[in-house]
């Protein structure tokens, strides 16, 4: 009798685990995606129907918009302090969604964070972010050049042709994937641990202390500094006027490959990041359960990435488009961070939704900005790579 009870308890526990976690696919499967604004956008099934989510390995928790939360009347289960990539921390509401369907796998009764509708992250016309909490039991392949498919599998053996001797150790902070790398110049180099973050469209975002150390040791080349308000606000929509640093890493060693002249920018968060720019050089395979990371190089190395710095960046302050960072020395004293942007080319942007500019729906017909300065005067300046 006791043995029968134990068997029944075991069966109930196994059923509960299966219901709580993913309905697992039998093998590998494809997830169609689109590359929009340097980010992977995938279709995720929800109780409200298919919705567009960003596929973001840099997010530790899957999130949904406040709008989708209200639409589904999701039950609130708590709150949590969490940060964005600019280093700001805010308290988010936590909820549970009946299910999420990603390709062939379904996640039942899944915990999600709810990001307010006021966040500019929703400007891209999405309803959520797929975080690494959905991926931690899978091997994920990101093809070189960012094609229209992501491939997920239960085991790296299902991909075939992956030489485990060429893999490097994958480190995990919570569910987020980190990898070891070297940044060097000649014989001098520094070690880093960096997050592989598909939510970033750049190459290498470096923390302040490591960035300054690279400069002090003469590793970082073409160093540029500017003060201003960064355009990358994070989901909190918060940014402060501060110093920004950009440069070029002459040699970048990661997962057995040596890459040259990789653009670097300073991040104000507490994590070094490698963005989707890495996919210019080859296919990336992230084996979450096996803790392995591959960079499978392209047959021919691509042209070196453009490391030139924009003349001026655009930021958002209080719902208005403003001058962010001024990198062109010839514009010093002409425009300043925080000056209100009146026109982009000949397009009047004083009354437009900033999201329309973020989505690229409003583009200047000529490389010019007209700004209203702090004294009320207006000036039109030529810009490049805006």
C-alpha positions in Angstrom: 0.0 0.0 0.0 2.8 2.4 0.9 4.6 1.6 -2.3 1.5 2.3 -4.3 1.1 5.7 -2.6 4.7 6.6 -3.3 4.2 5.6 -7.0 1.1 7.8 -7.2 2.9 10.7 -5.6 5.7 10.4 -8.0 3.4 10.3 -11.0 1.5 13.4 -9.8 4.8 15.2 -9.3 5.9 14.3 -12.8 2.6 15.5 -14.3 2.8 18.8 -12.3 6.3 19.5 -13.6 5.2 18.8 -17.1 2.2 21.1 -16.8 4.2 23.9 -15.2 7.1 23.9 -17.6 7.3 23.6 -21.4 5.6 21.1 -23.5 8.8 19.9 -25.1 9.3 19.3 -28.8 10.6 16.0 -30.0 13.6 17.5 -31.9 14.9 20.7 -33.3 12.5 23.3 -34.7 12.6 26.6 -36.5 11.3 29.9 -35.2 10.7 32.4 -38.1 11.9 35.9 -37.3 12.5 39.3 -38.8 15.4 41.6 -38.2 13.9 45.0 -37.3 16.1 47.9 -36.0 18.9 45.5 -35.3 16.7 43.2 -33.2 15.2 39.8 -33.7 11.4 39.9 -33.8 9.4 36.7 -33.5 5.8 35.7 -33.3 4.7 34.3 -29.9 1.3 32.6 -29.3 -0.7 34.1 -26.3 -4.3 33.7 -25.1 -5.0 36.9 -27.1 -3.6 35.3 -30.3 -0.2 35.6 -32.0 1.8 38.7 -30.9 5.2 40.2 -31.8 8.0 39.8 -29.2 11.7 40.7 -29.3 13.9 37.7 -28.9 16.4 38.9 -26.3 19.1 36.7 -24.7 20.1 39.7 -22.6 16.8 39.8 -20.8 16.7 37.5 -17.7 12.9 37.5 -17.6 10.2 37.4 -20.2 8.1 40.6 -20.2 4.8 41.8 -21.6 3.4 45.2 -22.2 1.0 46.8 -19.8 -1.5 46.9 -22.6 -1.3 43.1 -23.2 -1.5 42.5 -19.4 -4.8 44.5 -19.2 -6.2 42.8 -22.3 -5.7 39.4 -20.8 -6.6 40.5 -17.2 -3.4 38.8 -16.0 -3.3 38.1 -12.2 -0.7 40.2 -10.4 1.5 38.0 -8.1 4.0 40.5 -6.8 6.7 43.2 -7.6 10.4 43.1 -8.2 13.2 45.6 -8.5 15.0 45.2 -11.8 17.3 47.3 -13.9 17.6 48.3 -17.6 20.8 48.4 -19.6 21.6 52.0 -18.7 21.9 51.0 -15.0 18.6 52.4 -13.7 16.5 50.3 -11.4 12.8 50.4 -11.1 10.1 48.3 -9.5 8.1 46.2 -11.9 4.8 44.4 -11.5 5.0 40.6 -11.8 2.1 38.5 -13.3 1.4 35.1 -14.6 0.2 34.4 -18.2 -1.8 31.2 -19.0 0.6 30.2 -21.7 3.2 31.3 -24.2 3.8 29.4 -27.5 7.3 29.7 -29.0 7.5 27.6 -32.2 6.7 24.1 -31.2 7.1 24.6 -27.4 4.4 25.8 -25.1 5.0 27.3 -21.6 2.0 27.1 -19.3 1.2 29.4 -16.4 4.4 31.3 -17.0 5.7 34.2 -14.8 6.3 37.5 -16.7 7.2 41.0 -15.8 5.0 43.9 -16.9 6.7 46.9 -18.5 4.6 50.1 -18.5 3.1 51.3 -21.8 5.0 54.6 -21.3 8.3 52.8 -22.1 9.7 53.6 -25.5 10.6 49.9 -26.0 7.1 49.4 -27.3 7.7 52.0 -30.0 8.7 49.1 -32.3 5.1 47.8 -32.4 5.8 44.8 -30.1 3.9 43.3 -27.2 6.7 41.6 -25.2 10.2 40.4 -24.9 11.3 36.7 -25.0 13.9 36.4 -22.2 16.4 33.7 -21.5 14.1 32.1 -18.9 12.3 30.6 -21.9 15.6 29.4 -23.5 17.5 27.9 -20.7 16.6 24.3 -21.7 17.5 24.7 -25.3 20.3 25.1 -27.8 19.8 28.2 -29.9 21.4 28.8 -33.3 21.7 32.4 -34.7 22.8 32.3 -38.3 25.5 34.6 -39.7 24.1 37.7 -41.2 20.8 37.3 -39.3 18.6 35.2 -41.7 14.9 34.7 -41.3 15.1 31.7 -39.0 16.2 30.9 -35.5 16.7 27.2 -34.7 16.1 25.7 -31.3 16.9 22.1 -30.2 17.0 20.0 -27.1 20.6 18.9 -27.7 23.6 20.2 -29.7 23.8 16.8 -31.3 20.6 17.6 -33.2 22.5 20.2 -35.1 25.3 17.9 -36.3 28.8 18.9 -37.2 29.4 20.9 -34.0 32.8 20.1 -32.7 32.7 20.3 -28.9 36.5 20.9 -28.9 35.8 24.3 -30.6 33.2 25.3 -28.0 34.1 27.5 -25.1 32.6 27.6 -21.7 29.3 29.4 -21.4 28.7 31.1 -18.0 25.3 31.9 -16.7 24.2 34.7 -14.4 20.7 33.6 -13.6 19.5 32.6 -17.1 21.6 35.1 -19.1 24.6 33.7 -21.2 28.1 35.1 -20.6 31.3 34.2 -22.4 35.0 34.9 -21.8 36.9 37.1 -24.3 40.1 39.1 -24.8 40.5 42.6 -26.1 44.0 43.3 -27.2 46.5 45.5 -29.1 49.7 43.9 -30.1 51.0 41.9 -27.2 48.9 43.7 -24.6 45.4 42.4 -23.8 42.7 42.4 -21.2 40.3 39.6 -20.1 36.5 40.3 -20.0 33.3 38.4 -19.3 30.5 39.7 -21.5 26.8 39.0 -22.0 25.8 37.7 -25.4 22.8 40.1 -25.8 20.6 39.9 -28.9 18.7 42.8 -27.6 21.7 45.0 -28.6 22.4 45.8 -32.2 26.0 46.9 -31.5 29.3 45.0 -31.2 30.9 45.6 -27.8 29.4 47.7 -25.0 32.0 48.0 -22.3 31.6 49.0 -18.6 33.1 52.3 -17.5 36.0 50.9 -15.4 37.1 48.4 -18.1 36.8 51.0 -20.8 39.1 53.4 -18.9 41.5 50.6 -18.2 41.7 49.9 -22.0 42.5 53.5 -22.6 45.1 53.7 -19.8 46.9 50.6 -21.2 46.9 52.0 -24.8 44.7 49.1 -26.1 41.7 51.2 -27.3 42.4 53.2 -30.4 40.6 56.1 -32.0 39.3 57.2 -28.6 36.5 59.8 -28.8 34.7 61.4 -25.9 31.6 63.5 -25.7 29.2 64.7 -23.1 25.5 64.5 -23.6 22.3 62.6 -23.1 22.4 59.1 -24.7 19.8 58.1 -27.1 19.6 54.5 -25.8 17.2 55.0 -22.9 16.4 51.5 -21.8 12.9 50.5 -20.9 12.8 53.0 -18.0 13.0 56.0 -20.5 15.6 57.5 -18.2 19.0 59.0 -19.2 21.2 61.6 -17.7 23.7 64.0 -19.2 27.1 62.4 -18.8 30.3 61.6 -20.6 30.3 59.0 -23.4 33.3 57.1 -24.8 33.8 55.4 -28.1 36.7 53.7 -29.7 38.1 50.7 -31.6 39.5 47.4 -30.2 42.3 46.3 -32.6 42.0 42.6 -31.8 39.0 40.9 -30.3 39.4 37.2 -29.4 36.2 35.2 -28.7 35.4 31.5 -29.0 38.6 30.7 -30.9 38.2 33.5 -33.4 40.3 36.7 -33.7 38.3 39.7 -35.0 39.8 43.0 -36.0 38.9 46.6 -35.3 35.7 46.1 -33.3 33.8 49.2 -32.4 33.4 49.8 -28.7 31.1 52.1 -26.8 30.8 52.7 -23.1 27.7 51.4 -21.3 26.4 52.9 -18.2 25.0 49.6 -16.9 26.9 47.1 -14.8 27.4 44.4 -17.6 29.7 44.2 -20.6 27.7 43.1 -23.7 28.4 41.6 -27.1 25.5 42.5 -29.5 24.2 41.2 -32.8 27.1 42.8 -34.6 29.0 39.5 -33.8 26.8 37.8 -36.3 28.6 39.6 -39.1 31.5 37.2 -38.5 29.7 33.9 -38.3 26.9 31.7 -36.8 26.5 31.7 -33.0 25.3 28.6 -31.2 24.3 29.0 -27.5 23.9 25.7 -25.6 22.2 26.7 -22.5 21.9 23.3 -20.7 25.4 22.1 -21.8 26.9 25.5 -21.0 28.8 25.8 -24.4 29.2 28.7 -26.8 30.3 28.5 -30.5 31.2 31.1 -33.0 31.4 29.3 -36.4 33.2 31.8 -38.7 32.0 32.7 -42.2 34.0 31.4 -45.1 35.2 34.9 -45.8 35.7 37.5 -43.2 33.3 40.5 -43.9 34.5 44.0 -44.3 35.5 45.7 -41.1 32.5 47.3 -39.4 32.1 51.0 -39.7 33.5 52.6 -36.6 32.8 56.2 -37.5 30.9 58.3 -35.0 27.7 60.1 -35.8 27.9 63.9 -35.7 25.0 64.2 -33.4 22.7 61.6 -31.7 19.0 62.2 -31.0 17.6 61.6 -27.6 14.2 61.9 -25.9 13.6 64.2 -22.9 10.1 64.6 -21.5 8.5 63.2 -24.7 10.4 65.8 -26.9 13.2 65.1 -29.4 16.4 66.7 -28.2 20.1 66.8 -29.1 21.7 63.9 -27.3 25.5 63.7 -27.7 27.5 66.0 -29.9 30.5 64.2 -31.3 31.5 66.6 -34.1 34.0 69.1 -32.6 33.0 71.7 -35.2 29.5 71.8 -33.6 30.8 72.6 -30.1 29.3 75.9 -29.0 26.8 75.8 -31.8 24.4 73.1 -30.5 24.4 71.5 -27.0 22.9 68.4 -25.4 19.2 69.1 -24.5 18.6 71.6 -27.3 15.1 70.9 -28.7 15.1 69.5 -32.2 12.6 71.4 -34.4 13.2 69.9 -37.8 15.0 66.9 -39.3 15.8 68.0 -42.8 12.7 70.0 -43.7 10.3 67.7 -41.7 8.7 69.6 -38.7 9.0 67.2 -35.7 7.7 69.5 -33.0 4.3 67.9 -32.9 5.1 64.3 -33.9 5.2 61.2 -31.7 8.8 60.4 -30.9 8.0 56.8 -31.6 7.6 57.7 -35.3 11.2 58.9 -35.4 12.4 55.8 -33.5 10.6 53.5 -36.0 12.2 55.5 -38.9 8.8 56.6 -40.2 10.1 60.2 -40.3 13.4 60.7 -42.0 15.1 63.9 -43.1 15.1 64.7 -46.8 18.5 66.3 -46.3 21.4 65.8 -43.7 20.4 68.8 -41.5 19.0 69.5 -38.1 17.3 72.6 -37.0 17.4 73.1 -33.2 16.1 75.6 -30.7 18.8 76.5 -28.3 18.4 77.3 -24.6 18.3 81.1 -25.4 15.4 80.6 -27.8 17.3 81.2 -31.0 17.3 78.6 -33.8 20.2 77.3 -35.8 20.4 74.8 -38.7 23.5 72.6 -38.8 24.7 69.9 -41.3 25.1 66.4 -39.8 26.3 63.1 -41.0 25.5 59.5 -40.0 22.6 60.8 -37.8 
